[in-house]
């Protein structure tokens, strides 16, 4: 039978970082009637650029002014010791994560 216990809560501090970009476009180019196409193109290009930088930071970020990346987190883990064949690998890995 389980006994009641008080939940223990922890306050997290989240830091929001900003990534921005800009493009220099001449007024004649905007007035050529292709303004809507240019707008769609720039939104696509900037959207892809933001996605690339986010993916890079989530994978290889160093934790300074960017997320701590997965690659760095894996490298900082202690090495997994070799176990005899009778140990379950899944159970062994779960002790590390």
Legacy VTK file of the C-alpha trace (Angstrom):
# vtk DataFile Version 3.0
C-alpha trace
ASCII
DATASET POLYDATA
POINTS 97 float
0.000 0.000 0.000
1.292 3.442 -0.872
1.446 6.273 1.600
0.582 9.845 0.749
3.431 12.274 0.323
3.765 15.931 -0.525
4.887 16.635 -4.071
8.209 18.398 -4.371
8.196 21.114 -6.982
11.169 22.887 -8.469
11.179 26.329 -10.080
12.880 26.462 -13.480
14.412 29.579 -14.944
13.996 29.775 -18.710
16.066 32.161 -20.777
14.666 33.342 -24.098
17.208 34.053 -26.820
16.511 35.997 -29.980
17.650 35.246 -33.511
16.929 37.874 -36.112
17.907 38.814 -39.629
17.282 41.541 -42.150
17.398 42.039 -45.895
18.166 45.222 -47.797
15.709 45.657 -50.672
15.521 48.631 -53.011
12.302 50.606 -53.404
12.217 50.065 -57.212
12.346 46.292 -56.674
9.390 46.503 -54.309
7.483 48.725 -56.738
7.965 46.402 -59.726
4.813 44.536 -58.791
6.821 41.562 -57.539
6.587 42.671 -53.925
4.325 39.762 -52.944
6.631 37.187 -54.561
9.667 38.772 -52.919
7.888 38.766 -49.560
7.062 35.060 -49.890
10.638 34.276 -50.971
12.196 36.173 -48.062
9.845 34.532 -45.551
10.874 31.112 -46.890
14.596 31.904 -46.834
14.502 33.399 -43.337
12.327 30.541 -42.065
14.832 27.985 -43.354
17.729 29.957 -41.851
16.070 30.094 -38.425
15.331 26.357 -38.583
18.987 25.635 -39.478
20.344 27.699 -36.574
17.887 26.094 -34.131
18.812 22.595 -35.257
22.520 23.392 -35.014
22.143 24.809 -31.496
20.035 21.864 -30.295
22.560 19.401 -31.685
25.917 21.088 -31.064
25.223 24.056 -28.780
27.665 24.688 -25.962
25.176 26.113 -23.468
26.620 29.657 -23.623
24.024 31.987 -25.179
22.476 28.884 -26.785
21.035 25.566 -25.697
23.332 22.844 -24.425
23.420 20.570 -27.444
22.806 16.851 -27.561
26.334 16.143 -28.807
27.908 17.943 -25.847
25.532 16.271 -23.400
26.434 12.832 -24.724
30.174 13.586 -24.602
29.912 14.762 -20.984
28.316 11.484 -19.819
30.578 8.972 -18.110
31.476 6.043 -20.353
29.195 3.027 -20.131
31.093 0.134 -18.663
31.047 -3.189 -20.440
28.684 -5.560 -18.728
28.582 -9.305 -18.818
26.101 -10.748 -21.337
23.563 -11.600 -18.620
22.793 -7.899 -17.950
20.003 -6.291 -19.879
21.384 -3.431 -21.993
18.146 -1.465 -21.739
18.124 -1.662 -17.941
21.808 -0.665 -17.886
21.253 2.347 -20.153
18.248 3.494 -18.107
20.489 3.934 -15.073
22.419 6.632 -16.947
19.440 8.612 -18.267
LINES 1 98
97 0 1 2 3 4 5 6 7 8 9 10 11 12 13 14 15 16 17 18 19 20 21 22 23 24 25 26 27 28 29 30 31 32 33 34 35 36 37 38 39 40 41 42 43 44 45 46 47 48 49 50 51 52 53 54 55 56 57 58 59 60 61 62 63 64 65 66 67 68 69 70 71 72 73 74 75 76 77 78 79 80 81 82 83 84 85 86 87 88 89 90 91 92 93 94 95 96
